[in-house]
Amino acid sequence: MNRDFFGKFNPKMLLVFNNQLMGTLVGKEVMHTNQQIGTIIMINPYEPLKVLMKINSGILDLRLEKELQIERIIGK
């Protein structure tokens, strides 16, 4: 998603939109690409798609897990 944003649209506008959208997801349950479920606890303002998540085994930082991405929002 990040790659597609900046080739086709105004990057400044999309960054603001993306940051606002991701900010609404704090506290929401999501599933990542490895099917693991977690709750978003913090959004990185410089990389809003690479969130900090609470999972059963502790805390997961998607900035450090390059192969993982959010696949879908589950709710809550």
KAURVEN-V673290 format. One record per residue. RES is the residue in one letter. PHI is phi as a letter, one per 20 degrees, with the letter a starting at -180 (NA if undefined). NEAR is the number of other C-alpha atoms within 12 Angstrom. Layout:
BEGIN
res->RES phi->PHI near->NEAR
res->RES phi->PHI near->NEAR
END
This chain:
BEGIN
res->M phi->NA near->16
res->N phi->g near->18
res->R phi->f near->11
res->D phi->f near->11
res->F phi->g near->17
res->F phi->e near->15
res->G phi->e near->11
res->K phi->d near->13
res->F phi->c near->14
res->N phi->f near->13
res->P phi->f near->17
res->K phi->f near->13
res->M phi->f near->14
res->L phi->f near->22
res->L phi->f near->23
res->V phi->f near->18
res->F phi->f near->17
res->N phi->f near->26
res->N phi->f near->26
res->Q phi->f near->18
res->L phi->f near->16
res->M phi->f near->30
res->G phi->f near->23
res->T phi->f near->20
res->L phi->e near->29
res->V phi->f near->27
res->G phi->n near->22
res->K phi->e near->26
res->E phi->e near->26
res->V phi->c near->30
res->M phi->d near->23
res->H phi->e near->29
res->T phi->f near->18
res->N phi->e near->15
res->Q phi->m near->16
res->Q phi->e near->23
res->I phi->d near->28
res->G phi->b near->37
res->T phi->d near->31
res->I phi->f near->35
res->I phi->d near->26
res->M phi->b near->29
res->I phi->d near->28
res->N phi->f near->22
res->P phi->f near->19
res->Y phi->e near->15
res->E phi->b near->21
res->P phi->f near->31
res->L phi->e near->34
res->K phi->d near->30
res->V phi->e near->37
res->L phi->d near->34
res->M phi->c near->36
res->K phi->e near->24
res->I phi->c near->21
res->N phi->g near->11
res->S phi->e near->10
res->G phi->p near->13
res->I phi->d near->20
res->L phi->c near->27
res->D phi->d near->29
res->L phi->f near->28
res->R phi->f near->23
res->L phi->e near->15
res->E phi->d near->19
res->K phi->f near->15
res->E phi->e near->14
res->L phi->e near->23
res->Q phi->b near->30
res->I phi->f near->35
res->E phi->e near->19
res->R phi->b near->19
res->I phi->e near->24
res->I phi->e near->19
res->G phi->q near->16
res->K phi->m near->13
END
